[in-house]
């Protein structure tokens, strides 16, 4: 990968929180108003739905969706819940953000607005940051890079395919580790995807997901190990989780494959 060639296609952040409950239309309108005021925009589309009882339950679900186009991308904010059996989810998706600093500011303002608009004492149980990026590779040929540098296929294997490789993809996952008392960001679950960027085969598509939950349950000897005496606090701003995901991507993962990518090109 070429150093300093990383470009952010999308930043997606989510909280899961509870206690689960229904959000009615009046409160949803308040959420919409608070977000518009916090971001300084009044052109968000607004959609609220409450389809009634969820299957197998008497509890109603709800969904709030706000969207705004911006340049070649845009901002989407979803708040939804599936009744008393599932936590509420706040999902913010920023497509082609102008800068990391800008998206971090927007994420923090959205979260503050949402929790300021909702009545009650909420407890966050999970935070997830997902980065969709692309970068340049030496030789401007992503399929060759995947073949030679990532998969390391020998010539006999390549020849056995009979036709040239036009696309390749690799996905890696690591389980979470139990919470660390003095570091709420330690040991998240991670997923990494590397593949040829289909719309531009010269480039590589890289997707990074970091997920922090309260318990950090990790598989040990084939069994899920839980320690209920160790609880990870999920109380930091969205920007801090996003920055930790970028830190892993740029300072650890990209360096493993040949270059540091400290900032968007």
N, C-alpha and C positions, 0 to 999 in steps of 0.2 A: 504494500500500500504506500502511496506517495504521502510524505509528511505534509501536514497542514492542508489536506485536500478535502477534509470531511465537510459535508453540507447537510444541514438538518432538513429533512423533508416533513417531519411531524414530531410533535411532542404530545404524549398522551399521559394524563395523570388521573388517578382514581383514589378515592377514599371509600371504604366500607365502614358504616357506623350504625349505631343503634341507640336506644331500643327501637325495633321496627315499629312503624306505625304508618297510617295513611296521611298524606298531605292533601288537603282539600283545595279547591280552585282559588279561594280567596287568599290562602297562604301561598299558593303557587304564584299568584299575581304579585304578591309582596316580594317573593324571591326574584321575579323578573324585574321589578322596579329597583330593588337594591343592586342587582347586577348592573343594570343600565347606569345607575348613579355612580357606582364604584369605578366603572370603566370609562364613563363619559360618552357612551354611545346610546342613541335612542332608536336605532334601526335593527335591533334584534328581532327576528321572527320568533313567535311564541306559540307553543302548542302544549296543551294540557289534556290528559286523558285519564280516566278512571274506569276501567272496563268492568268493574264489579268484582264479585268473589273469585278468587283464584281456585283452580281445580283442587278438590279435596279439602278445602278450607272455607270458612265463612268470612275470612278477612279480605278486604278489598286491596287491589294493587293500584298503583298510580304511576304516571310518567309525566315529566316536564322536559321539554326540549326547547332550547334557545339556539339559534344559528345566525351567523353574520358573515357575509362574504368580505374578504379582504385581499386585494391583489389577486394572485393566482391561487390563493388558498382561502383560509377563513378560520373562524372560531366556532366550535360546537360545544354546548354545555348541556349535559343530561343529568337529571336527578330522578331516580326511580326507586321503587320498592315493590316487593312482591307479597306484602301482607305481614302477618305476625311471625311467620316462620323464617323470613329472610331479612338480612340487614338492608338498610338503605344505601344506595350507591350514588356518589357524586362522580361524574366522569367529565373531564375537560379535554378536548382534542383541538390542538392548534396545528393547522396544516400550513406548511411553508411559512413559519414565523420569520419576521425580519431579523431577529437576533435572539440569542439565548437570554440576555438580560431582559428584553421586552417580554418574552413569554413567561419568564419567572415572575415578573411584576404582575402580569395579568393573572397568572394562576393564584398568586397570593391574594389578590383583590377579589377574585371570584370566590375563593373559599371563605374569606372573611365575610363577604356579602351573604353567602348562602347560610352560614351558621348564625349570622346576625338576624336573618329573616325568619328562620325556623324557631318555633317556640320549644322550650324544653332543654334538658341537660343531656347532651349527646356524648357518646363514648365512641371514639374511633378505634376500630379493631384491625384495620389493614390499610396500608398505603402502597401504591404501585406506580412506578414511573416507567414509561416505555418510550424509547427513542428510535425513530426511523430515519436512517441516514444513508448517504451514498458517498463514495470516495473514488479517487482515481487510483489506477494501478500502473506499475511499470509495464511499458509495452502497449498500453492502451488496449488491452485485450483481457477482459475479465474471465472469460471461459478458460483461456490458457493459464491465467493466474490460479484459478480454482483447481485446474488439472495438475499444475506443476508444484505450486507452493502450498496449497491447502490439502488436497487429496493425495498428492504425490504419486500419481499413477505411473507405472512403468510403461515403456513403449509397447510391450507385448499386450498389456491390457487395453491400451488406446487402440492398437491395431485390431484387436478382437471385436471392437465395436463397429468396425467397417466404415462408418461415416464419422466426420469430425464432431467433437462435442460442442454443442451450441449453448447448453445451459447446464449448470450444476448448482447444487444447494447443500448446505450443511447446517444442521441445528444441534446446538449443545445446550445441556441443562445441568445445573448444579442445585442440589437440595439446600434448604435453609439450615442454619445452625442455631442452637439454642441462644436466647438473648444473653448479652453481656451487660453486666450491671452498669458500667460506666460508659457504654457506647451503644446508644439505641439504633445506630445504623449498621452495626456489625452483622455479618453473616446472613444477608438476604438470600432468598431464592433467586436464581438468575437463569435467564434464557438468552441465547445468542443465536442469531441466524445470519449466515453469510451466503450470498448467492449472486449470480449474474443479474445485473439490472436489466430487466427485459426490454424496456423502452430505449436503453442505451447500453449495448453490450460492451462498450469500452469501459464501463464503470462497474463497481461492486456495490451491491445493496447490503447494508448491515443493520440489523434490528437488535436492539438491546432491551431486555426487560429486567427490572429489579423489583422485588416484592418483599415487603416487610409486614409480617403479621405478629400478633401478640405473643404467640407461643413458639414460633420458629420450630415447628415439629420436623425433625430430621429422621430419615430411615436409618436404623442401626441394626445390622444383622438381619435385614429383611423385614423388620418391624418398625412401626412409627413410634418414636420415643417422645413422650410428653413429660414436661416437668412443670406442674401447675404452680410451683413456688417461684418460677421465673417468668415474669410477664414483661414483654417489651412495651414500653410506652409509645403509643402512636399519637404524638402531640406536636410534631414539628410542622412548619409551613411546607406547602407543596414544593416551593423552590428549593428547599434543602434536600428533599428526596431526589429531585431532578438533578441537582448538582452532584449528588453522590453517584447517580447513574452515569453522568458525563465523566466524572472522575475515573470510574472503572473503565469506561469505553476508551477514553483518551490516554490515560496514564498507564493502564495495564494491558488492555486487550489490543489496542492498535500497536503498542510498542512490541508486543509479542510477534506481530506480523510485519515488522520492518520500519515503523515510523511513529513518531509522536504526532498527535493531532490535537493541539491545545485549543484551537478556536475554529469557528466556522470560516471557510474561505470566502 
